[in-house]
Amino acid sequence: MDEVGRGCWFGPVFAAAVALPPGAAGPLGAAGLTDSKALSPRRREQLVPLITQLASGWALGQASAAEIDRHGIRLATEWAMVRSLQRLSAALGGEPQLVLVDGILPLRCWPGPQRCLVRGDSHSPAIAAASVIAKVARDALITRLAERYPGYGLERHAGYGTALHRRALEQLGPTPLHRRSFLRRVLPAENPG
């Protein structure tokens, strides 16, 4: 499993869980599957149908900007991951035997066996597949939300902190989907949102 959007100023954090059967790694590797950050948006979108076709199961979870502000990014990220694992477990008819988590932080609220893998999206086809699924799903949501909240350039930076995003926040103020706790470091103290 992997997450995307952890460092964004806007929108939810997404997580995806993907279960791959043993024979899936070869075709996915041949198709160019790797860490989603190393792939172009077009390539990620092209990989999604192959991933979903070859996977034994896959699922998404998310945690909202309000949850991030209320409980902190680590706990919100864990909730997004657990939500995706719960959906995956339902799709598989039972919990996965082992959860591979990208990074160094274990899921404190997942009772089953797990292993953290640093740079897991470069070492595990299942984690790489999860990173692609999560990235494509979150980017699609942010693109739709860019139409609801024009002027922020969300379709260009997906809610991450950029100079364009900072200027838009200074001019327009934050939307209801901005992470207020993140903006304290971005906006002047007299206008934290």
C-alpha positions in Angstrom: 0.0 0.0 0.0 1.0 3.6 -0.6 -0.4 7.1 -0.1 -0.4 10.3 -2.1 -1.0 13.9 -1.2 0.6 13.8 2.2 2.4 17.1 1.7 -0.3 19.0 -0.1 -1.9 22.2 1.1 -5.3 21.3 -0.5 -7.6 18.4 -0.5 -7.6 14.9 1.0 -4.8 12.4 1.4 -5.4 9.3 -0.7 -4.2 5.7 -0.1 -4.5 2.7 -2.3 -4.1 -1.0 -1.4 -3.3 -3.5 -4.2 -3.1 -7.3 -3.9 -1.1 -8.8 -6.8 -1.0 -12.5 -7.6 2.5 -14.0 -8.2 2.3 -13.8 -12.0 1.4 -10.1 -12.2 4.9 -8.7 -11.4 6.4 -9.7 -14.8 3.7 -8.1 -17.1 3.6 -5.0 -14.9 7.4 -4.6 -14.9 7.4 -5.1 -18.7 4.8 -2.4 -19.0 7.1 0.1 -17.1 5.5 0.0 -13.6 7.6 1.8 -11.1 7.2 4.6 -8.5 4.3 6.8 -9.7 6.5 9.9 -9.2 8.9 8.6 -11.8 6.1 8.2 -14.4 4.4 10.9 -16.5 0.7 11.5 -15.9 -0.1 9.8 -19.2 1.9 6.7 -18.5 0.3 6.4 -15.0 -3.2 6.6 -16.6 -2.2 3.9 -19.2 -1.0 1.6 -16.4 -4.2 1.7 -14.3 -6.3 -0.6 -16.6 -3.5 -3.2 -16.6 -3.0 -3.0 -12.8 -6.8 -3.4 -12.1 -6.9 -6.3 -14.6 -4.0 -8.2 -13.1 -4.7 -7.4 -9.4 -6.4 -9.9 -7.2 -8.0 -6.8 -5.7 -7.5 -3.1 -5.1 -9.1 -0.4 -3.1 -8.9 3.3 -2.3 -9.2 5.2 1.0 -9.0 8.8 1.8 -9.0 11.2 4.7 -10.3 14.7 4.3 -8.6 18.1 4.8 -10.8 18.6 7.9 -9.6 15.2 9.4 -6.0 16.3 8.6 -6.5 19.6 10.4 -8.3 18.0 13.4 -6.0 14.9 13.9 -2.7 15.6 12.1 -1.4 14.3 8.9 0.1 11.1 10.2 -3.1 9.8 11.8 -5.2 11.0 8.8 -2.8 9.1 6.5 -3.1 6.0 8.6 -6.9 6.3 8.5 -6.8 6.6 4.7 -4.6 3.5 4.5 -6.8 1.5 6.9 -9.9 2.5 4.9 -8.3 1.2 1.8 -7.3 -2.0 3.5 -10.8 -2.5 4.9 -12.2 -2.2 1.3 -9.5 -4.5 -0.1 -10.3 -7.1 2.6 -14.0 -6.9 1.7 -13.1 -7.4 -2.0 -10.7 -10.3 -1.2 -13.1 -11.9 1.2 -10.6 -11.6 4.1 -7.6 -9.6 5.3 -4.3 -9.8 3.4 -1.8 -12.1 4.9 0.9 -9.4 5.0 0.6 -5.7 4.3 3.6 -4.0 2.7 3.7 -0.3 3.7 5.8 2.2 1.8 8.0 4.1 4.2 9.3 3.8 7.7 6.1 4.3 9.7 3.9 1.3 10.5 0.1 1.5 10.5 -0.5 1.7 14.3 -4.2 1.0 13.8 -3.9 -2.1 11.6 -4.0 -5.3 13.6 -2.6 -7.6 11.0 1.0 -8.5 10.0 2.8 -5.7 8.2 6.2 -4.7 7.0 7.5 -1.2 6.2 9.7 -0.8 3.1 11.7 2.3 2.6 11.3 3.3 -1.1 8.9 0.4 -1.3 7.4 1.8 -4.5 10.8 1.1 -6.2 11.2 -2.4 -4.7 7.7 -3.9 -4.6 5.4 -4.2 -7.6 2.3 -4.1 -5.3 3.4 -0.9 -3.7 4.3 0.7 -7.0 0.8 -0.4 -8.3 -0.8 1.2 -5.2 1.2 4.4 -5.8 -0.1 4.6 -9.4 -3.7 3.9 -8.4 -3.7 6.5 -5.6 -1.9 9.2 -7.7 -4.3 8.8 -10.7 -7.4 8.8 -8.5 -6.3 11.8 -6.4 -5.2 13.8 -9.5 -8.6 13.1 -11.1 -10.4 14.4 -8.0 -8.2 17.5 -7.8 -8.8 18.2 -11.5 -12.5 18.1 -10.9 -12.2 20.3 -7.8 -10.2 22.8 -9.8 -13.4 23.6 -11.7 -15.2 24.3 -8.5 -12.3 26.4 -7.1 -10.9 28.3 -10.1 -7.9 30.6 -9.8 -5.8 28.4 -7.5 -4.1 26.5 -10.3 -5.1 23.2 -8.8 -5.1 21.5 -12.2 -1.4 22.4 -12.5 0.0 21.6 -9.0 -2.6 19.1 -7.6 -2.7 21.1 -4.4 1.0 21.0 -3.6 2.8 24.1 -2.3 4.0 26.1 -5.3 4.6 29.8 -5.8 1.5 30.0 -7.9 -0.6 28.3 -5.2 0.9 30.7 -2.5 0.0 33.8 -4.7 -3.5 32.5 -5.2 -4.0 31.9 -1.5 -2.7 35.4 -0.7 -5.2 36.9 -3.2 -8.2 34.6 -2.8 -7.8 33.2 0.7 -8.2 29.5 1.4 -11.1 27.3 0.2 -13.0 25.0 2.6 -10.8 22.2 1.3 -7.5 23.8 2.1 -5.6 22.3 5.1 -5.6 25.1 7.5 -3.0 23.5 9.7 -0.6 23.5 6.7 -1.4 27.1 5.8 -0.2 28.4 9.1 3.3 28.1 7.7 2.3 29.7 4.4 0.0 32.6 5.0 0.8 35.6 7.2 -0.1 35.2 10.9 -2.9 37.7 10.6 -4.6 35.6 7.9 -4.2 31.9 8.8 -7.6 31.1 7.2 
